[in-house]
Amino acid sequence: MDHLASLRDVEHTPFWLDDPRRPRPAPALVGGTTCDLLVVGGGYTGLWTAAVAKERDPSLDVVLVEADEVGGAASGRNGGFCEASLTHGLANGLQRWPGEIGVLERLGRENLQAIEDAVERHGIDCDWERTGSLVVATEQYQLDGLAEEAEAAARYGGKPLLLDAEAVRAEIDSPTFLGGLWNRDDVAMVNPARLAWGLKRACLDLGVRIHEHTPATSLDAHGAVVAVGTPYGRITARKVALATNAYPSLIRRHRPYTVPVYDYALMTEPLTEEQLASVGWTRRQGFADCANQFHYVRLSADDRILWGGYDAVYHGGPVRAEHDRRPETYATLAEHFFTTFPQLEGVRFSHAWGGAIDTSTRFCVFFDTSHRGKVAYAAGFTGLGVGATRFGAEVMLDLLAGEHTERTGLELVRRKPLPFPPEPVRSIGIHITRRSMARADLNQGRRNLWLRALDRFGLGFDS
């Protein structure tokens, strides 16, 4: 079948959000109010911040405001890989924080377990599956890198299993797979939207006041409190946690540290028993390939295949809804899908979507405070925020409390990444970087002078 025909009946909406169990939004805030802690943003970062704050101190009056609906942005439309890594993978962490990586890996595993415990404690129905994930090699030169990654993972407490071509195809059968590395414990698969909605319900049960369709428009200090403006009033809070991620921060100096990079995904119709058997995949791990322009892939609870990634597109400027749809990327993804799984010829895609990711130059979260410690900020998760956002929430609450903890002592927390340059240099640099990464994928992974220079100065671009 022509791969374009597989897109004929596609719905241009995120599969996870196209769910009859989607909750009704909480009412918008009308008039003024006061609180102990105001959380701005109703994605994972904001939801975890509100929930953990109430669990730490049930007497706190916590308000959460969301410009749209809870989970309506990246938290409700991502791939659903909930990873232990706080550093966008072990290799990135080793490169940037070699002296702390053992602590960071341990804290990441503790954080993942805390998420699993919260899912159970709050009865969140989000198709949680602690399957681990595979990294697969599709080019011969990538096999050495997998062996090095396996050795490093074992050194820092991981449980990696290195697979040859026969073994990896016994897990997931594709003629393009030459080897793989199975991280057996440090990744869970999750329905991302239902996780967000479950956290919303948990927050409400804990006593958090939630207002959706309530954008925060301004932030100003007034003595011992901070005032945040909304379209219909003002919120006065003793402390504020900013969790807006890909959207412009209310604090202008934070804005150069992230750019909105757009990522795209397809979801197939449910596979038949025969189709699923032709692929194998009985252990239901998610997987990604080793390329710079990589794909991420997983099964849904009803045996659909999510096929995403490859293109990471910076359109320039702020987040815009019109960038969420990109037919040329959908066509590319469909072609790659059938190259990987030729035995699934005839399968159609039911959903196609895209959205912005808050990318930072070091590929993972960074933190800051302002207004004499009354405001905390976390952003820059770069596509790996399903798990790391809970850690980010804990750090923000530590910072707002003025507590010196193991978390706040980390260099990862104390130091910010290099900012992106202003336009038009930013767009030119990102375009050169994307082109260089694509060339490296076609040239045995060899990084050109531009990419080596970025590596030296700790700059990067990814999704």
C-alpha positions in Angstrom: 0.0 0.0 0.0 1.2 3.5 -0.8 2.2 4.9 2.6 0.2 8.1 1.9 -3.0 6.1 1.7 -2.5 5.1 5.3 -3.1 8.7 6.2 -6.4 9.0 4.3 -8.8 8.9 7.3 -6.5 10.4 9.9 -8.0 12.6 12.6 -5.8 15.7 13.3 -6.0 15.6 17.1 -3.9 14.0 19.8 -5.0 10.4 20.3 -4.7 10.6 24.1 -7.0 13.7 24.3 -9.6 12.1 22.1 -11.1 10.3 25.0 -14.7 10.2 26.3 -13.3 10.2 29.8 -11.8 13.6 29.4 -12.9 15.6 32.5 -14.9 18.8 32.3 -12.7 21.9 32.9 -12.8 23.6 36.3 -14.4 27.0 36.2 -12.3 30.1 35.4 -11.3 32.4 38.2 -13.6 35.4 38.4 -12.6 38.1 40.8 -9.6 38.2 43.2 -8.4 35.6 45.7 -5.4 35.0 48.0 -3.4 31.8 48.8 -0.3 30.5 50.3 1.0 29.0 47.1 0.0 29.8 43.5 1.0 27.4 40.8 0.9 28.8 37.2 0.5 26.0 34.7 -1.7 22.9 34.6 0.7 20.4 33.0 2.7 17.8 34.9 5.1 20.3 36.5 2.3 22.3 37.9 0.1 19.4 38.9 3.0 17.6 40.8 3.9 20.9 42.5 0.4 21.4 43.8 0.0 17.8 44.9 3.3 17.5 46.6 2.9 20.8 48.3 -0.4 19.6 49.8 1.1 16.3 50.8 4.0 18.1 52.5 1.7 20.5 54.4 -2.1 19.8 54.1 -2.8 23.2 55.8 -1.4 25.1 52.8 -3.9 27.0 50.7 -2.8 26.1 47.1 -4.3 27.5 43.9 -3.5 26.3 40.4 -4.4 28.2 37.3 -4.2 26.9 33.7 -4.6 29.1 30.6 -6.4 26.3 28.7 -7.3 22.9 30.2 -5.2 20.7 32.5 -3.1 18.3 30.4 -4.1 20.1 27.1 -0.5 20.8 26.0 2.6 18.6 26.1 1.5 16.7 29.2 -1.5 15.3 27.4 -0.1 14.6 23.9 3.4 13.2 24.5 4.6 9.6 23.8 4.0 8.4 27.4 7.6 7.3 28.2 8.0 7.9 31.9 11.7 7.6 32.4 13.9 7.6 35.5 16.6 9.8 33.9 16.6 13.4 35.1 19.3 14.3 32.6 17.9 13.3 29.2 19.7 10.1 29.4 22.9 8.8 31.1 25.2 10.0 28.3 24.1 13.6 28.6 24.3 13.4 32.3 27.8 12.0 32.3 29.0 14.7 29.9 27.6 17.5 31.9 27.7 16.4 35.6 30.2 13.5 35.8 30.8 14.2 39.5 27.1 14.1 40.3 25.9 11.4 37.9 25.7 8.6 40.5 23.5 10.8 42.8 21.4 12.0 39.8 20.8 8.4 38.7 19.8 7.4 42.2 17.5 10.3 42.6 15.9 9.6 39.2 15.1 6.0 40.2 13.7 7.2 43.5 11.6 9.8 41.6 10.2 7.1 39.2 9.2 4.9 42.1 7.5 7.9 43.8 5.5 8.4 40.7 4.4 4.8 40.6 3.6 5.0 44.3 1.4 8.1 43.7 -0.4 6.4 40.8 -1.3 3.6 43.2 -2.0 5.8 46.2 -4.4 8.1 44.3 -6.0 5.3 42.2 -4.9 7.0 38.9 -6.1 4.9 35.9 -3.4 5.7 33.4 -2.4 2.3 31.9 0.8 2.3 33.9 3.2 -0.5 32.7 6.8 -0.8 34.1 8.1 -2.4 30.9 11.4 -0.7 30.5 12.4 0.4 27.0 14.7 -0.6 24.2 17.2 1.5 22.2 17.7 -0.2 18.8 20.6 0.1 16.4 19.6 0.4 12.7 23.1 1.0 11.4 26.2 -1.1 12.1 28.3 1.8 13.5 25.7 2.2 16.3 26.4 -1.1 17.9 29.6 0.0 19.6 27.7 2.9 21.2 25.1 0.6 22.6 27.9 -1.6 24.2 29.4 1.5 25.8 26.0 2.7 27.0 25.3 -0.8 28.6 28.6 -0.7 30.4 28.0 2.8 31.7 24.4 2.0 32.8 25.6 -1.1 34.8 28.3 1.1 36.5 25.6 3.4 37.8 23.1 0.9 39.0 21.1 0.2 35.9 20.0 -3.3 34.7 20.8 -3.2 31.0 20.6 -6.2 28.7 22.6 -6.0 25.5 20.9 -7.8 22.6 22.2 -8.9 19.3 20.2 -8.8 16.1 18.4 -12.1 16.7 17.6 -11.3 20.3 16.3 -7.8 19.6 14.1 -9.2 16.8 12.8 -11.8 19.2 11.5 -8.8 21.3 10.2 -6.6 18.4 10.6 -8.0 14.9 11.9 -5.5 12.3 14.3 -6.2 9.5 15.9 -2.9 10.2 17.0 -3.9 13.8 20.7 -4.9 14.1 21.0 -4.9 17.9 19.5 -3.3 21.0 19.9 -2.3 24.6 17.0 -3.1 26.9 16.7 -0.9 30.0 14.5 -3.3 31.9 13.4 -1.3 34.9 13.9 2.4 34.6 11.1 3.3 32.2 7.3 2.9 32.5 4.7 3.3 29.7 1.7 5.5 30.6 -1.3 7.1 29.0 -0.1 10.7 29.4 -3.5 12.4 29.3 -5.0 10.1 31.9 -2.0 10.6 34.1 -2.6 14.4 33.9 -6.3 14.0 34.5 -5.7 11.6 37.4 -3.3 14.1 39.0 -5.9 16.8 38.6 -8.4 14.7 40.5 -5.8 13.9 43.2 -5.1 17.7 43.6 -8.8 18.4 44.0 -9.1 15.6 46.5 -6.1 17.1 48.4 -7.9 20.5 48.5 -6.1 22.3 45.7 -8.3 25.0 44.1 -8.0 24.7 40.3 -9.1 27.3 37.8 -8.9 26.4 34.1 -9.2 28.9 31.2 -7.4 31.3 33.5 -4.2 32.6 31.9 -1.7 34.4 34.1 -1.0 37.7 32.4 1.3 39.6 34.8 3.5 39.1 37.9 4.5 41.8 40.4 5.9 41.9 43.9 4.0 43.8 46.6 6.0 43.8 49.8 5.7 40.3 51.3 3.4 38.9 48.6 3.3 38.4 44.9 0.4 39.5 42.7 -0.5 37.6 39.5 -3.0 39.1 37.1 -5.6 37.2 35.2 -8.3 38.3 32.7 -11.0 38.6 35.4 -9.0 39.4 38.5 -5.9 39.1 40.5 -4.3 36.4 42.8 -2.2 37.4 45.8 0.1 34.7 47.0 2.9 34.3 49.5 4.8 32.0 47.0 4.5 31.4 43.3 5.7 28.3 41.3 5.9 29.0 37.5 5.3 25.8 35.5 4.7 27.3 32.0 7.5 25.3 30.2 7.2 25.9 26.4 5.1 29.0 26.9 6.7 32.4 27.6 7.6 32.9 31.2 6.1 35.7 33.2 9.7 36.6 34.1 11.3 38.0 31.0 14.9 37.1 31.8 13.9 33.4 31.7 12.7 33.5 28.1 16.0 33.1 26.3 16.7 29.8 28.0 14.0 27.8 26.2 12.7 27.6 22.6 9.5 25.8 21.5 10.5 22.9 19.3 7.7 21.0 17.6 7.5 17.2 17.6 5.0 15.1 15.7 3.4 11.7 16.0 1.1 9.2 14.4 -1.1 6.6 16.0 -2.3 3.5 14.1 -5.7 1.8 14.3 -5.7 -1.1 16.7 -3.7 -4.0 15.5 -5.4 -7.4 15.0 -4.1 -10.4 16.8 -2.4 -11.6 13.6 -0.8 -8.2 13.0 0.5 -8.0 16.5 1.8 -11.5 16.4 3.8 -10.6 13.2 5.7 -8.0 15.2 6.0 -10.0 18.5 6.3 -7.3 21.2 4.9 -9.5 23.9 6.7 -7.5 26.7 5.3 -4.2 25.4 8.5 -2.2 25.8 8.7 1.2 24.3 11.6 1.8 21.9 13.7 4.4 20.2 16.4 4.2 17.6 20.0 5.5 17.9 19.9 8.2 15.3 20.2 11.9 16.0 16.8 12.3 14.2 15.3 9.4 16.2 11.9 7.8 16.3 10.1 6.9 19.6 7.6 4.0 19.4 5.3 2.3 21.8 2.1 0.2 22.1 -1.1 1.7 23.6 -3.4 -0.3 25.9 -5.6 -1.2 23.0 -2.6 -2.4 20.8 -2.2 0.6 18.6 1.3 1.7 17.7 2.4 5.3 18.4 5.1 6.3 15.9 6.6 9.7 16.6 9.7 11.8 16.4 12.3 12.2 13.7 11.5 15.8 12.8 12.2 18.3 15.5 11.1 21.6 14.0 11.8 25.2 15.3 9.3 27.5 13.5 10.6 30.6 15.1 8.6 32.8 17.5 6.3 31.8 20.3 4.0 28.8 20.5 1.3 28.9 17.9 -1.6 26.4 17.3 -1.1 26.4 13.5 2.3 24.7 14.0 0.7 21.6 15.6 -0.1 20.2 12.2 2.6 19.4 9.6 1.5 17.1 6.7 5.0 16.7 5.3 6.2 15.3 8.5 3.2 12.9 8.8 4.1 11.6 5.3 7.7 11.1 6.3 6.7 9.3 9.5 4.3 7.0 7.6 7.0 6.1 5.1 9.5 5.2 7.9 6.9 3.2 9.7 6.4 0.8 6.8 10.1 0.6 6.2 10.5 -0.6 9.8 7.4 -2.9 9.8 6.8 -4.1 6.3 4.7 -6.9 7.7 2.1 -4.3 8.7 1.3 -3.2 5.2 -2.3 -2.2 5.1 -2.5 -0.7 8.5 -3.9 2.8 8.6 -3.3 5.7 11.0 -6.2 7.0 13.0 -4.6 10.1 14.5 -1.9 12.6 13.7 -0.8 15.5 15.8 2.1 17.7 17.0 3.0 20.2 19.6 5.7 22.2 21.3 8.4 21.0 23.6 10.3 23.3 25.9 13.9 22.7 24.7 16.9 24.0 26.6 20.6 24.0 25.4 21.5 21.3 27.9 18.5 19.0 27.0 17.1 18.9 30.6 15.4 20.9 33.3 16.9 24.0 34.9 15.7 26.1 37.8 15.7 29.7 39.0 14.2 31.9 41.7 13.2 35.6 41.7 11.5 38.2 43.8 13.7 37.4 46.9 12.9 33.7 46.8 9.1 34.1 46.6 9.0 32.9 43.0 10.5 29.6 41.7 10.7 28.4 38.1 11.4 25.1 36.4 11.6 24.5 32.6 13.6 23.0 29.8 12.7 19.3 30.1 13.3 18.8 26.3 10.9 16.0 25.7 11.7 14.0 28.8 9.4 15.6 31.3 6.8 12.8 32.0 9.0 11.6 34.9 11.4 14.5 35.6 8.6 17.0 36.2 7.9 15.5 39.6 11.6 16.0 40.5 11.3 19.5 39.2 8.3 20.1 41.5 10.2 18.9 44.5 13.1 21.2 43.7 10.8 24.2 43.3 9.1 23.5 46.6 12.5 23.2 48.3 13.6 26.5 46.8 10.5 28.3 47.9 10.8 26.9 51.4 14.4 28.1 51.5 15.6 24.6 52.4 19.1 23.3 51.6 18.5 19.7 50.5 20.3 17.1 48.6 18.3 18.3 45.5 19.1 22.0 45.9 22.8 21.3 46.4 23.1 19.7 42.9 25.0 21.6 40.3 22.2 20.7 38.0 19.9 22.9 40.2 22.4 25.6 41.0 23.6 26.4 37.5 21.5 27.4 34.5 22.3 26.3 30.9 23.6 28.7 28.3 20.8 30.7 26.8 19.8 30.6 23.1 21.1 33.6 21.1 18.6 36.2 20.0 16.9 36.1 16.6 17.8 35.9 13.7 21.0 34.1 15.0 18.9 31.6 16.9 17.0 30.4 13.8 20.1 30.3 11.7 22.0 28.3 14.3 19.2 25.8 14.8 18.8 25.3 11.1 22.6 24.6 10.7 22.4 22.2 13.7 19.5 20.3 12.3 21.1 20.0 8.9 24.4 18.9 10.5 22.6 16.2 12.6 20.9 14.8 9.6 24.2 14.6 7.7 25.8 12.8 10.7 23.1 10.2 10.5 24.0 9.6 6.9 27.8 9.6 7.6 28.3 6.8 10.2 27.5 9.2 13.0 30.5 11.5 12.3 29.9 14.9 13.8 31.1 17.8 11.7 33.0 20.9 13.0 29.8 22.7 13.8 28.5 19.9 16.0 31.9 19.4 17.7 32.0 23.1 18.5 28.5 23.0 20.1 29.6 19.9 22.1 32.6 21.8 23.4 30.6 24.7 24.6 27.8 22.7 26.1 25.2 23.8 23.5 22.6 21.5 21.9 19.3 21.2 20.1 17.0 18.2 20.5 13.4 17.2 21.2 
